Amino acid sequence: MPFRIILPYIVFIVFFFKGIVVFGQLGNANGSHAAGIRKVKDIVIYEDPKFYATFPSVVQMRNGTFLLAFRRAPERRNYGEPGYNHIDPNSYLVAVRSEDGITWTAEPELIYAHPFGGSQDPCLLKLSDGTLLCTSYGWAPVREEALDSLKKPFFYAGGAVFLGGYVLRSEDDGKSWQGPIDPPHIPNEINHDVFRNPLPAYNRGALFEGKDGRVFWVVAATDSNSPWKTSNYLLMSDDKGLTWSYAATVARDDKVAFNEASIYETPKGDLVVFHRTANLDDYTCITRSSDGGRTFGKWENMGFKGHPLQALKLPDDRVLLVYGYRHKPYGIRARVLNAECTDFMTAPEIILREDGGSVDIGYPWSVQIDNKHVLVTYYLNHNNGTRFIAGTLLEID
């Protein structure tokens, strides 16, 4: 199962680690020392042998508490099936809460169950007024005898047709959710949904609210007849996620595919995008806009492997960049970049975990706990066992 968002379906393999509580220094002593980071401990956030828990995102809400969303589906190996399934009609979006970022509620609450099939990758963003946005995308189970009646092309995998993305909103700290809101169709997207309509935009990755209140969202589109060829584009919202408009091409190449991207605005005002790639030997890429998202420069290879990535602004304006690592030893890694994210080629790599049980781990997402601590969340497995949501607490100098 190769690339996850590139093939929206593949967009679902992930890599993150399980959380046995462990104390100690970071795996890369030089990197951790140079970055001024110390690993405090690993924690288990949610684990249940009946469920396959993956793809977390986490935010701190207005009252200081924390909300972590993830995708939950049955652990189908309990039924006697041979393996896990990222395209599962029974997958839905749930959340757990915490007062301190360390101890979490045991039983998840429902965010959204798609009426037509399974959902993937809930990506949270808290806006400046407290509104919560949650983006996701779905798959509709379709019997093979019905496929000839659908409008072509469409993406079919695991017995389901890709539905594209949607957006949920909450104005009461996640107690209730409005939506789904359909984002626009990207002009270069060739696929259709199960209703024979042009596919709505989608992606896995962190959105960002800019200084001027605009919300930026980098989405993917399949723009050739090869299902492996996706590119990334920018959507913007001027009304806190209620409506979206197409803005620009972010990364496109004749050979390299881009998807699962997170966007970040620097103090100078540049929009920086971190991309997962295919056909580039798993190297991650960066693009930058210095004109508010109207245009983006040529993509650059960042010089290291890992995906997908998420950027967090630290109290001193440095940027904690976290990403999954799907090569042995499987795990979670990080780098601390300068405020403008220009030193990615030289910033030391920090190993947070290297005890993952297979490539199906990762998708890290970090949140500031207080001025001195950051929690990095992700999903993990040990010995290819049931996937669960875990975290690593870091102390930042």
N, C-alpha and C positions, 0 to 999 in steps of 0.2 A: 504494500500500500504506500506508494511514493509520496507525492507532495500534497499536502492537505488543502490549502486554499486554492492552490493553482487549479486543482481539480476540485472544485468546491468540496467534493467528497473526500478527497485526500486531505483536504484541509482539516481532516479530523484525526489525524494521528498526532499524537502529542507526546511531550516528553517531560515528565517532571517527577519529583521524587517523593518517596514515601517518608513519613515523618516519625521515625523512632526518635525519642528525645535524646539528643547527643550534645555534649558540651565540648568546646575546643576552639582552636584557631582555624582560620580559613585555610583551604587546601593550598593556596599559593601564598606562601608567607611574604614573599617580596611584593606581590601585588597588593595584599591586604595592608602591609605596612605603608607602602607608598600612597595608598588611597585613604589611609586613616580609618580603616574599617576593622571591626572585630566581631567575629561570630559569637553570639551568646548561646543560642541553642536552637535545635530543630523541634518542631511541634507537629502533632497530628491535629488537623482541624476538623475533618469529617472522614469517617471510615465505617463502612457497613459491608460485610461479605455478600449481602444480597444485591448490592448495587454497584454499578460501574460509574464512578464519580470522576469528572474530568473538567478541564478548561475553566479555571477560576478567574474572576476579577474581583477587586476589592476597593471600597471607598470609605472615607470617614465622613459621617453625616454631620448635620448642623449641631446636634447635641453632643458631639464628641464620640459617639459610639461608632461601631464599624459594621458594614454590611458586605458580605462576601457571596457572590453569585456563582453558580456552577451548573453544569449539565449533568443530569442524573438519568441513568437507564438501568434496566435489569442486567445483572451479571449472568449472561446467557450460558456461560459454562456450567452454571448450577442446573440448567435444564438438560445438560448432556450435549449441548452444541460445542463445536470444536474450538471456538474462539470468541473474542469480543467483536462488537459491531459498532462502528461509528455512525452508521446510517440505520438507526433503530426507530421504528414508528412509536416506540414507547419512551423516547427520550424527551425530557422537558426541563424547564429552567426553574431552579430552586435557589434558596438563599439561607445562610445561617448568620447569626448576629453575635457581637461581642462587645462587652463594656471596655475591655482593655487591650484587645488585639491578641490575647493569649488564650483565654478560655472562651470557647464558642458554644452556642446552643447545640444540643445533640440532634434534635429533629428538625430537618429543613422545612421551611415554608415555601409554598408554591409562588413563583413569580408569574409563569405563563406556561400553559399546555396548548400547543398549536392544534386547532381543530382538524387539520388535514394531514398531520403527520408528526415526525420528530423534529426537535429543534437542537441547535448547536451553539456553543460558544457565547454565552451572555457576556457582553462587554459593557461595564458600568462607567458612567461619568457623572460626577456631581457638579452642577453648575453653581455659579457664584450666589444665586438666590436660593440654593438648596434643592432645586429641581433635580431629580435623578433621571438620567437617560440610560436605557439598556438596549443595545443592538444585538441582533441574532439573525439566524437564517434557518430555513427548514427544508425538509424532504417529505414528499407525499408518496406513500406506497401505491404502486400501480401494477396490476397484473400484466403479464407480457402480451396477452391477447389484445389489450387496449392500446398498446404503444403505437400501432399503425395509425390510430385515429388522432394522435397528437400532432401539433404543428412542429415541424422540424426546422432547425436542429433543437435538440433538448439534451440535457445531461441526465443519464440514467446509470445508476450504480446501486448495488445492494438491494435490488428490487424496488427502488424508489426514484422518482423524478425530482430534480432539484427545483425548489420553489423560489430561491433568491432570498433577499434580506428583508428585515422589518425592524421597526423602532418602537420601544415602549417608553412611557413617561410616568413618573410618580411625583406628586407634589406633597406627599405626606410621609416622607422618609421610607418609602417602600412598603407601606402598609397596604396600598392599593395601586394598581397600575392601569393606565389608559393606553389604548391602542388595540391592535398593531397599526402603526403608521407605515405606509408603503413609501420607500424612497424612490426616486426617479430611476428610469432605465438609462443606463450609460449608452450613448450613441454607438459605441463600437462593440457592444455586447451582441453576440450572434444568437444566443440561446433564448428559448421560450420556457415559460413555466407550464404546469400541468393544465392550466386553463387556456393555453394557447396564446397567452399574452407575452409581450417582451419581458424578459427577466428583470425584476427589480434589482437595484444595486445591493451589494453584500460585501462583507469582509470580517475577518477576525483581527482585532487590534484596538489600541487605545485611541479614543477621540480626544480632542482638546478644545477648551474654551479660551479664545484669545483675549487680549487686553481690551479689545473693543466690543466684546460680548458675542462675537461670531463664534459658532461652533464648527470645527473642522473635522471632517471624517474622510479618511482615505479608503476607497472601496476598490474591489477588483472586478474585472470583466474578462470573459473569454472572447478574444478578438480574432481568433482564427479557427479553422476547422479542426485543428489539433486540440484535444481537450487539455493538453499540457501547457498551452500558450495563453497565459493570462497577463494582463497589465494592470497598473494601478492608476486611479484617477481621484480627483478631489471633489467632494461635495461640501457645501457650506449651508448653514442655517442661520438666519437672522432673527428667528423667533423661538429660540430655545428648543429646537428640535421638532417643532410642529410641522414645518415644511422644509424641504431641501432643494437646492439647485446645483446644477453641474457647474464646476469652476474651471478645471484644467486637467491636462494630462500630467501625471506625477512621474511615472517611470514606464517606459515602453522600449522594447528592443526586438529586433528580428529573431534572435535566438534565445535570449534570456527571458524567463518568465518571472513576473513579480506578483506577489499577493500578500497575505497576512502582514499588514503594515500598521505601525503606530506613528502618530504625528505629535510634534512637540514645538512650542513657540519659545524661542530664546529671549533673554532680556533685551537684546538688540532689536528683536522683532522678526527675525528669520523664522520661517517654518521649516523644520527639519523632519524628514520622514525616514524611518528605519524599516527596510523591506526584507521579507523572506523571499528567497529566490529558488528557481529550478533551472537546470542546465548550466549551473555555475559551480558545481562541486560543493554545494551547500554553503558557499560564502554568502555573508549578509551584505546588503548594499544600503547606501544612504543617498538621498536627494535633498536639495535645499531650494527654497524660494526666498528671495529678498524683496519681493514686491507684493507681499500680502496674499500670495497664493494665485496670482494671475498667471505666472509662469514658473517653471522649475528647471534648474540646470541639469546637465547630463548626470546620470547616475554614476556613483563611485563604489568600487569594491572596498569594503571596510577592512579587509585583510585578515578576517577571522571567520570561523564557522560557528553557526548557531542560529536558532530561530524558535518561535518568533520573538521579537524584542519589545520591551516596554520601558519608557523613560520616566523617571521621577525627579522632580526638582528638589534638591536638598536645601536646608536653611541657608547655606552660604552660596547658593546659586549654582553649585556644581550639579551634575546630572548623574544619577545612578541608573545605569543601563543594564537590565537583566534579560537573560535569554536561556533557552533550553539547549542542551548539548546531547545530540543523538548518536554520538560516536563513543566507543569504549574509552574510558569508563563513563557510562551514561550518567548525566547529572544536570545540574543547574550552575550557570556561571554569570559573572557580572563584570562590569568595568565602570570606573568613575571618570566621567568626562568633564572638561571645563565647561563654563557657563554657555559658551556658544557651540559646543559639541564639535570642535575642530580638531581635537587631538586623538581621534579614534584609532589612528594607526599606531600610536605610541602608548596609550593608556594601558597599564598592566591588566592582564586578565586575572580574575579572582574566582577560585573554585569554591562554590557554596556547598555543593554536594556532588559525590561521584559514586553513589551506591544504588543507582537505579537498576532495576531488574531486566529492562529491555529498552528498545527505542521508544516505546509508548509511554513517554513521561514528558513533563515540562510545562510549557505555556505559563511562564512566571508572570506575576503581576504584583507590584510592590506598593506599599502605602506607608506614609509617615505616621509613627505611633506617638512620638513626642519629639522634642528638639534633638534628642540624642539617639533615638531608635527608629529603625525601619523594619517592617515585616515584609518579607518576600514570600508570596504564596505561589503554589504550583500544584500539579498532580504528579503522583509517583506510583511505582509498584516495586515490590521486592520479589525476586525470583519469578517474574512474570505472573505474580498473583493479582488479586483484585486491586483495581486502581482506586486511589483515595486522594483526598485533598490534604496537603501538608504545608508547612511554612518554615522559614528560617528567620530568626530574630537577629538583627545586626545592630551593633553599637557604632555610631558615627562620631568621629572626633570633630 
